[in-house]
């Protein structure tokens, strides 16, 4: 059981890294960071299609990774 969970944790971590790298950058330098943050805060830009899918997949993989890390650490302590 412990080995299966560790393998699943590695799969989640590799998937999370891949999904984050597939996303395109939202800002270009300091000026882009300032205007990009304001647009994101006020909802001016909307994610469409693949961007929205990658954002949701990133959140799902991050939550799964966090939960699996806690479960694996619990089983290692036992």
N, C-alpha and C positions, 0 to 999 in steps of 0.2 A: 504494500500500500504506500509506504513511504517513498519507494523508488518511483512509482507511478506519479505521485504528486510532484516529485522533483522534476521529472521529465516534463510534466504538464506546465510547471513553473518556467522551465527553460523555453518551451514552445510559446508561452504567453509573452515572455520577455523579448524573444526574437520577433514575434509578431508586432509587439508594441514599438520596437525600434524601427521596423520596416514601415509601419503605418505613419509614424512621425516623420520619417525621412521622405515619404511620398507626398506629404502636404507641402503646398507652396508657401513661400514666405508672405507675410501680411504687411511688412514694412520694409522701407529702404533707408537705412541709416537713422539718424536722430530725428530728422524732420518727418520721416515716415512713421516713426514710432509715436511721435506726438499726435499727428493727424490720424494715424491708424487707430490709436487708442481712443480718440474722441469719436471717430466714426463707429467704432465697435460699441462704445458706451451708449451712444444715442441711437444705435440701430440703423445707421445709414447703409451699411453694406450687408447684404444678405448672401449667405452661402447657398449655392445651387448645385444640384447634381452630385458629382463626384466629391466635391469639397464637403458637402453636408454629410455624405456617407462616410468619408474619412474621419470627420470630426466625431461622429457618433461611434464609429468603430474604435477610435482612440479612447474615448471615454469608457466603452465597454471593456476593452482590453486592460486599461489602467485599473478599473475596479476589480476585474478578475485577477490581475496580477497582485494587487494589494491583499485581497482575500486569501489567495493561494499562499502568499508569503506568510501570512499569519497562521494558516493551517499547517504548513510545513514546519514552521518554527515550533508549533505546539507539539507535533509528532516527534520532532527531534529531541525535545526536552523530556519526553516520556521514556 
